[in-house]
Amino acid sequence: MRRPREPDPALPAPDDDARAHSARVRAAIADAISERGGFLPLRDYIEIALYAPGLGYYAAGAHKLGPAGDFTTAPEMTPLFGAAVATQVGAILEATAGREIVELGAGSGRLAVDLLRELDRLGAPASSYRIVETSPDLQARQREAIARELPAWRDRVAWLDAPPPRIDGAVLMNEVLDAIPPHVVARIGGVWHERGVTIGRDGGFLLADRAPVDPRLSATAGQRFPGEGDYASEINLAAEALVEDLGGRLVGGAILAFDYGFPRREYYHPDRIAGTLMAHYRHRATADPFVWPGLADLTAHVDFTAIAEAGERAGLGVAGYASQAAFLIGCGILDRLAATGDPSSPAYLREAGAVQKLLSPAEMGELFKVIALERGEAIRWPGFAAGDASHRL
């Protein structure tokens, strides 16, 4: 059994109500461990901590996005992100008869608002916008944002519990794949294990290992992990299944996914021996997955090679793969920044600061990637004009 590293003492303490909520989440996880005979796979621990109805991080109403939350996504930083993405989404829509947009996990609704506004401004509106959202809290925030900022779309945006059976247009996923709970597989002394959670003598959670129940885990890890030595990392079969499923529903158009991650050779690099699973709490990151269950986000990086392969199994082609910086530059974000006005004005300086974070290699520009999977070859791809790294997948 292994304890994670000690929690960062700099992490801010939650208030009494939040502590009580986390205690309820811990109790639910402890019950699940007992029901499973004393061992709960990390994938299932993450599922409860993030998505258990009324308890999980995304299901219990906690404020997640922005300065007062635990992390900030690109659309929250500046409307220029959504406006730039509209350039590429418009190109996808013009190549389809349906002109539909389906967004998975729409966060605060910021991307939907900025994207729809810019498409309308360009005279290239979508025929429909559907949001697949599992969080009641976030769904309420999305409805409020659209009603407040785009009243013309208030009754035209639909919310779904699952993707529609047929999609003809653009499927958008911004920081969705990283939030899908992965399995964690370890090779120790040449023997395969699945990593999970058990309860120690003091009642605290401990990391533990057992033989994998699902033979796909060791088989997949055997194909992807470096050839020798002890090694542990994530295998996200659910994320791959989601992309393959979406590809089967896509009759025309493309899937566009933004997230942080690597091609497989970098993801499973011999030096990255402990994987990428992290907890995010109040804009701080820690490798301890047991920090305030239910109050912290848990994420793992994306294996973009696996996502490309999942799309190909569904008959989709890789239209492009690029850093976020290259994609946004190709979509004209710098021109949109210039159009905000006087470079010395407060408005310009505010947007320039946000754009710098989106593009800088030291910030989000290189860590975040964009992959596009298309049905057919009729779509223009301005987003990859400034640099396509598909050969790295």
C-alpha positions in Angstrom: 0.0 0.0 0.0 1.2 3.5 -0.8 0.2 6.9 0.6 0.3 9.8 -1.8 2.6 12.6 -1.0 1.6 14.8 1.9 -1.0 17.5 1.1 0.5 20.9 0.2 0.4 22.9 3.4 -0.2 26.0 1.3 -3.7 24.7 0.2 -6.4 27.0 1.6 -8.7 25.4 4.2 -12.3 25.0 3.3 -15.0 26.5 5.4 -17.2 24.4 7.8 -19.9 23.7 5.3 -17.4 22.6 2.6 -15.7 20.4 5.2 -19.0 18.8 6.0 -19.7 18.2 2.4 -16.3 16.6 1.8 -16.9 14.4 4.8 -20.2 13.1 3.2 -18.3 12.4 0.0 -15.6 10.5 1.9 -18.3 8.5 3.6 -19.8 7.6 0.2 -16.4 6.5 -1.0 -15.7 4.5 2.1 -19.1 2.7 1.7 -18.1 1.9 -1.9 -14.8 0.5 -0.8 -16.5 -1.7 1.7 -19.1 -2.9 -0.8 -16.3 -3.8 -3.2 -14.5 -6.0 -0.7 -12.0 -3.4 0.5 -10.6 -2.2 -2.8 -12.0 0.5 -5.1 -10.3 1.1 -8.5 -9.0 4.7 -8.8 -11.3 5.1 -11.8 -14.3 4.4 -9.6 -13.0 6.6 -6.8 -12.7 9.5 -9.3 -16.2 8.8 -10.6 -17.7 9.1 -7.2 -15.6 12.2 -6.2 -16.5 14.0 -9.4 -20.0 12.8 -10.4 -21.9 11.1 -7.6 -25.4 12.7 -7.7 -25.7 15.4 -5.1 -22.2 14.8 -3.8 -19.6 14.8 -6.6 -17.5 17.8 -7.5 -19.5 18.4 -10.8 -22.9 17.4 -9.3 -23.2 19.3 -6.0 -23.2 23.0 -6.9 -19.7 24.0 -6.0 -18.4 27.1 -7.7 -15.8 25.6 -10.0 -14.8 28.1 -12.7 -13.1 31.5 -12.5 -11.1 33.3 -9.8 -13.3 32.1 -7.0 -13.3 28.5 -8.2 -10.6 25.9 -8.7 -9.5 26.5 -12.3 -10.1 28.9 -15.2 -10.7 27.6 -18.8 -9.7 29.4 -22.0 -13.3 30.8 -22.8 -13.4 32.4 -19.3 -10.3 34.4 -20.0 -11.4 36.4 -23.0 -14.3 36.4 -25.5 -11.6 36.5 -28.2 -11.1 32.7 -27.7 -14.7 31.9 -28.7 -14.6 34.4 -31.5 -11.4 32.8 -32.9 -12.9 29.3 -32.6 -15.9 30.6 -34.5 -13.7 30.9 -37.6 -13.1 27.2 -37.6 -16.5 26.2 -36.5 -18.0 28.3 -39.3 -15.8 26.5 -41.8 -17.1 23.2 -40.5 -20.7 24.3 -40.7 -20.4 25.6 -44.2 -19.4 22.0 -45.3 -22.5 20.4 -43.7 -26.1 20.4 -44.6 -27.3 20.4 -40.9 -25.2 23.2 -39.6 -25.6 21.8 -36.1 -23.4 22.4 -33.0 -23.2 20.0 -30.1 -21.0 21.0 -27.2 -20.1 18.5 -24.4 -19.5 19.9 -21.0 -20.1 23.6 -21.7 -18.8 24.9 -18.3 -20.3 28.3 -17.5 -21.7 28.6 -21.1 -19.1 31.2 -22.0 -17.9 29.4 -25.1 -21.4 28.9 -26.3 -22.3 32.6 -25.9 -19.1 33.9 -27.6 -19.3 31.4 -30.4 -22.9 31.9 -31.2 -22.5 35.7 -31.1 -19.6 35.7 -33.5 -21.2 33.2 -35.9 -24.3 35.5 -36.0 -22.0 38.6 -36.5 -20.3 36.8 -39.4 -23.7 36.0 -41.0 -23.0 32.3 -40.7 -25.3 31.2 -37.8 -25.7 27.6 -36.6 -29.1 26.0 -37.2 -29.1 24.6 -33.6 -27.0 24.5 -30.5 -27.3 21.5 -28.2 -25.4 21.1 -24.9 -24.7 17.8 -23.3 -24.3 18.6 -19.6 -24.3 16.2 -16.6 -24.0 18.9 -13.9 -27.3 20.5 -12.8 -25.4 23.5 -11.4 -23.4 24.1 -14.6 -26.6 23.6 -16.7 -28.3 26.3 -14.7 -25.3 28.7 -15.1 -25.4 28.0 -18.9 -29.1 28.7 -19.2 -28.6 32.0 -17.2 -25.7 33.1 -19.3 -27.4 32.5 -22.6 -30.7 34.1 -21.5 -28.8 37.2 -20.2 -26.3 37.7 -23.1 -28.1 36.1 -26.1 -31.8 36.4 -25.5 -32.5 35.6 -29.2 -31.0 32.1 -28.5 -32.7 31.5 -25.1 -35.4 29.2 -26.5 -33.2 27.8 -29.3 -30.4 26.1 -27.2 -31.4 22.6 -26.0 -29.9 20.6 -23.1 -29.4 16.9 -23.4 -28.4 14.1 -21.1 -26.5 12.3 -23.8 -25.3 13.1 -27.4 -28.0 13.0 -30.0 -28.2 9.9 -32.2 -27.3 11.9 -35.4 -25.1 14.9 -35.7 -24.4 16.9 -38.9 -22.1 19.7 -38.0 -19.5 20.4 -35.3 -19.0 18.6 -32.0 -17.0 20.7 -29.4 -15.2 19.5 -26.3 -13.2 22.0 -24.3 -11.5 20.3 -21.4 -13.9 17.4 -21.4 -11.6 14.4 -22.1 -9.3 15.2 -19.2 -12.3 15.0 -16.8 -13.3 11.5 -17.8 -12.1 9.1 -15.0 -9.2 6.9 -16.2 -7.9 3.6 -14.9 -4.4 3.7 -13.4 -2.2 0.7 -14.3 1.2 -0.1 -12.8 3.9 -2.5 -13.8 5.9 -3.5 -10.7 8.7 -6.0 -11.0 7.3 -7.1 -14.4 3.8 -7.8 -13.0 0.7 -5.8 -14.0 -1.5 -4.2 -11.4 -4.5 -1.8 -11.3 -4.2 1.0 -8.8 -7.0 1.7 -6.4 -8.0 2.9 -3.0 -8.4 1.1 0.3 -8.9 2.2 3.9 -6.0 2.3 6.4 -6.1 1.5 10.1 -6.6 5.1 10.9 -9.6 5.3 8.6 -7.8 7.3 5.9 -7.6 6.4 2.3 -4.5 4.6 0.9 -3.4 3.8 -2.6 -3.2 0.1 -3.2 -2.6 -2.3 -6.1 -4.2 -5.5 -7.3 -4.2 -7.7 -10.4 -6.3 -6.1 -13.1 -9.9 -7.5 -13.5 -10.3 -6.2 -17.0 -7.7 -7.9 -19.3 -7.8 -4.9 -21.6 -5.9 -2.8 -19.1 -2.7 -4.9 -19.0 -2.9 -5.6 -22.7 -3.2 -1.9 -23.5 -0.6 -0.9 -21.1 1.7 -3.5 -22.5 1.4 -1.9 -25.9 1.8 1.7 -24.7 4.1 1.7 -21.7 7.9 1.9 -22.1 9.5 -1.6 -22.4 11.3 -1.9 -19.1 11.2 -1.0 -15.4 8.5 -0.1 -12.9 6.0 2.3 -14.3 2.5 3.6 -13.6 0.2 5.7 -15.8 -3.4 6.2 -16.9 -5.3 4.2 -19.5 -8.6 6.0 -20.4 -10.7 3.5 -22.1 -13.9 5.6 -21.4 -12.5 8.7 -23.2 -11.6 6.6 -26.2 -15.1 4.9 -26.2 -16.7 8.4 -26.0 -14.8 9.6 -29.1 -15.6 6.4 -31.0 -19.3 6.7 -30.0 -19.4 10.4 -31.1 -17.8 9.4 -34.4 -20.5 6.8 -35.0 -23.1 9.5 -34.5 -21.4 12.1 -36.8 -22.9 11.9 -40.3 -21.1 15.0 -41.5 -18.7 17.6 -40.1 -16.1 17.2 -37.4 -15.2 16.7 -33.7 -13.0 19.5 -32.3 -11.4 18.8 -28.9 -9.3 21.2 -26.8 -7.3 19.8 -23.9 -4.0 19.4 -22.3 -2.0 16.3 -23.1 0.6 14.7 -25.4 1.0 12.3 -28.3 1.6 8.8 -27.0 5.4 8.8 -27.3 5.5 11.8 -25.0 2.6 10.7 -22.7 4.3 7.4 -21.9 7.8 8.8 -21.8 10.2 6.6 -19.8 10.8 9.5 -17.4 7.1 10.1 -16.6 7.0 7.1 -14.3 4.0 8.2 -12.1 1.5 9.2 -14.7 -0.3 12.6 -14.9 -3.3 12.3 -12.4 -3.6 15.6 -10.5 -6.0 17.3 -8.1 -6.9 21.0 -8.6 -8.1 23.0 -5.7 -8.4 26.7 -5.5 -6.1 27.3 -8.4 -3.4 25.0 -6.9 -2.4 21.6 -8.1 -1.3 18.5 -6.2 -0.5 14.9 -7.0 -2.5 13.8 -3.9 -5.9 12.5 -5.2 -7.3 12.4 -1.7 -7.3 16.2 -1.1 -10.8 17.2 0.0 -12.9 14.7 -2.0 -15.8 16.4 -3.6 -14.2 19.8 -3.3 -11.3 19.3 -5.7 -11.2 18.5 -9.4 -9.4 15.4 -10.5 -7.9 15.3 -14.0 -5.4 13.4 -16.1 -3.7 14.5 -19.4 -5.0 13.2 -22.7 -3.3 10.6 -24.9 -4.1 12.3 -28.2 -2.8 9.3 -30.2 -5.5 7.2 -28.5 -8.1 9.8 -29.3 -7.0 9.8 -33.0 -7.2 6.0 -33.1 -10.7 6.1 -31.5 -11.9 8.4 -34.2 -10.3 6.3 -37.0 -12.2 3.2 -35.6 -15.4 5.2 -36.2 -14.4 6.0 -39.7 -13.1 9.6 -39.1 -9.9 11.1 -40.4 -7.5 13.2 -38.5 -7.9 16.7 -40.0 -5.3 18.2 -37.8 -3.5 18.4 -34.5 -1.8 21.5 -33.2 -0.8 23.4 -30.1 -3.5 25.8 -28.9 -1.3 28.7 -29.8 -0.9 27.6 -33.5 -4.6 26.9 -33.8 -5.8 30.2 -32.4 -3.3 32.1 -34.5 -4.5 30.3 -37.6 -8.1 31.2 -36.6 -7.1 34.9 -36.5 -7.1 35.7 -32.7 -4.3 38.3 -33.2 -6.4 40.1 -35.8 -9.3 40.1 -33.4 -7.1 41.5 -30.7 -5.9 44.3 -33.0 -9.5 45.1 -33.7 -10.3 45.8 -30.1 -9.0 49.3 -30.4 -6.2 51.6 -29.2 -3.2 49.4 -27.9 -2.9 51.8 -25.0 -6.5 51.5 -23.9 -7.5 49.5 -20.8 -9.8 47.3 -22.9 -7.0 46.3 -25.3 -4.5 45.7 -22.5 -6.9 43.5 -20.6 -7.6 41.4 -23.7 -3.9 41.4 -24.7 -3.0 39.9 -21.3 -5.5 37.1 -21.7 -4.4 36.4 -25.3 -0.8 36.3 -24.1 -1.7 33.5 -21.6 -3.6 31.6 -24.3 -0.6 31.7 -26.7 2.5 31.7 -24.6 4.5 28.5 -24.5 5.1 29.1 -20.8 1.3 29.3 -20.2 -1.4 27.5 -22.2 -0.1 27.9 -25.7 1.9 24.6 -25.8 0.5 22.6 -23.0 -3.0 22.7 -24.5 -3.6 21.0 -27.8 -6.4 20.9 -30.4 -7.3 17.8 -32.4 -9.9 17.7 -35.2 -11.5 14.4 -36.5 -13.6 14.8 -39.6 -16.1 12.9 -41.6 -15.0 13.3 -45.3 -12.5 15.9 -46.6 -14.7 18.9 -47.6 -13.9 21.1 -44.7 -11.5 24.1 -44.7 -9.1 24.1 -41.8 -7.8 27.6 -41.1 -7.0 26.5 -37.5 -4.1 24.3 -38.8 -2.7 26.8 -41.3 -0.1 28.0 -38.8 1.1 24.6 -38.0 -0.2 21.0 -38.2 1.6 18.4 -36.0 -0.5 15.4 -37.0 2.7 13.6 -37.8 3.5 13.5 -34.1 0.5 11.4 -33.2 
